[in-house]
Amino acid sequence: MTIKKTAALITVVAGISMNLMFQGSLAAGGSNDWELKQLHDPSPSLRKMESAGRVTIYDGVVVADVDAAMDRQFDRIESMMFIRTKYPVADGTFEADSDCD
């Protein structure tokens, strides 16, 4: 095996390892402040990309934020997609929509 192939293999293995280490915390969605800011107060560059056809996928947003975006950002609806929307349940936590319907 050449040095170039060995280095590529090490890079791939390191990338996979990092993904596996942080996958749980990323999936838990500890903080999606940047996503909510982008949803409710998009930057001029995002608006420009949306006008060119870009669609942003918002993952795990609380249903109240989705409803607010639909009301206040109506002109952007074609550029937004919501998956695993979180709905409040009786015990005060949130349950994510499975999106498998």
Secondary structure, DSSP 8 states (H G I E B T S, - for coil): --HHHHHHHHHHHHHHHHHHHHHHHHHHTS--HHHHHHHHS--HHHHHHHHTT--EEEES-BHHHHHHHHHH-GGGGGGEEEES-EEE-TTS-EEE-----
